[in-house]
Amino acid sequence: MNRIEFSIKGGVALSSQDAFVDKMDLANCKQPLQLSELQYCNVLMKTECGVKTVRCLKDSGAQISLIQRDHIKDVDAQVLGAVTIKGVIGQPAEAALVTLKIKPATSDDLENIAPYIELCFATCEITPDLEAILCAADLEKLEDMSAYDVLKPTVVTESDVSVGNVC
């Protein structure tokens, strides 16, 4: 069972990994509070210095993918324009639109042989515990690319092979 803490500060709800609901009248609740588990994935982002792993929240209700502004400092991303981001809580915020080269991250024994694809992200300050948020359309593109996950090749040297008599 997940437990989520909410605190209200200046009319803005803040959440953390654990949950706490302030002043909830449990006696009058007909249904227990049920919260959906948040889903995350890792993606690889091409940078000027190589490749960076970015942890993303999967958000099927987002209209555009977002990335924390600090995470693209070492990326030569062309600014395409600006967009106003409107959240559920708080004031709308202006965000720059950039194109980033992204591909899905894999487990240690796999690699994705597909080329990086360009996805449009809005760059802004998001909650500190998030690096990025992926909208459903971008997530679908990345999930389609997992068809190109292959086993990493292993190099076998002569010292790794024992030579025996063959009958």
N, C-alpha and C positions, 0 to 999 in steps of 0.2 A: 504494500500500500504506500503510495506516495504521500508525502507531507510537504505542503508548500507554505512558506511564510510570506504574508503580504503586510506591508506597512504603508501607511498613507502619510505622505509628507507634502504639505502645501498643495493638496489636491491631486498629487501624482502617486500612483500605486507603484511601489518598488517590490520586486520579488527576489528570492534567493533560492538556493537548491532545496532547502527545507521549507515547510509550509506552516503557517500559523494564521488563522483567521481571527481577527480581532472583533469582539463583541458580536458573535454569532449566536442567536437564540436557538440552541439545539433542541429544546423542548418543542418548538413549533415547526421544526424541519420534518417534512413528510418523507423526503428522500435524503440519503446521506450525500455529502459533498463528494462528487467524483471528478477527478481531474485526469485529463489525458496525459500520457507520458510524452515528454518532448523527444523528438527524433533528431539525431545529428548524423552528419557524414563528414568525411575529410575529402578535400580536393587539393590538387597540386596547382600552384600558380607560378607561371614563368616570370622571373624577375631579371633585372640587369645582372645580378650576382649568381644566378642559377635558378633553383626551384625552391619554393616555400610551401609548406603544408598549412592549409587553412581549415580550421574546424568551423563547420556551417550548421546552423539550425535549419531544418527542413520546414518551410512554412507554406502550406498549400493555399493560404489565404492572401499571401503577399502578391502585389501586382508587379513588383520589380525586385531584383536581388539587391541587397545592400552589403557593403563591406566597411569595416571600421577604417577611418581615414588613415590611422597610423600604420595599417597593414600594407599600404601601397606606397610607402615612402621610397622604397628602392625599386619602384616600377616606373618605367618611362611610359606612362599611360596618357594618351591624348584625351583631352577634355572635349567631349562632344557637345556639351551644353549643360543645362541645369534643370532640376526638377524640384518641385515642392513635395516633401514627404509628409503625409498626414497619418498619424498613428491613432490608436484608439484613445489614448490618454496624452495630454500635454499639447503644446502648441505645434503647428506645422513647422517644418525645418527645411531650409534650402539645402540642396545636395548637388554636387557636381556629378555628371554622368561620364563614366569612363568605360573603355573597352579593355578587358583583361583576358589574357590567355590562360585557359583553365582546362584541366582534365581530371578524371576521377583518380583518387588515391586507391591503392590496392594493399592487400596484405603483404607480409614480408616475402612469401614464396611466389608471388605473382607480380607481373608488370603489365601496364596497359600500353599496347603498341600503337594506339591511335594517335594522330597528331593532336596538339592542343587546339581547342576551339575558342573563338572569341565570343565572350559574353559581355553584355552591358550591365554594369553595376552602378548604383548610386553610392557615392562615398560621403559618409557623414559620421558623426559621433553617435554610436549606439550604446546600449547598456554595456558596461565594462566586462561582463562575463561572456560576451559574444564577440566572435571575430567577424562573422558574416552571417547573412540570412539568404537562403536560396528560395526563389519563388518556384512554383510548380512547373512552369514552362522550362526553366533552366535545369531544374532537377531531372526532368524527363529526358532532356538532351544528354545529360551526364550519365543517366542510367542506361540509355541506349548504347553509350560508348563502352559499357562494361562487357559487351560482347567481344571486345578486343583485349580482354584480360587473358594472358597466357602465362604458363609456368616460366619462371626465370631459368635460363640455362645454367647448368653447373659445369664447371671446368674440371675435368679429370686429368690428372697428370700421371706420368708413368709410376711415380712413387706411390700413388693411390691404388694402383692395380697390382695385385699379386699374380705373379706368373707361375703357373702350375703345369703339370703334365696333362696333355690333352690325349685322351684315348681314341 
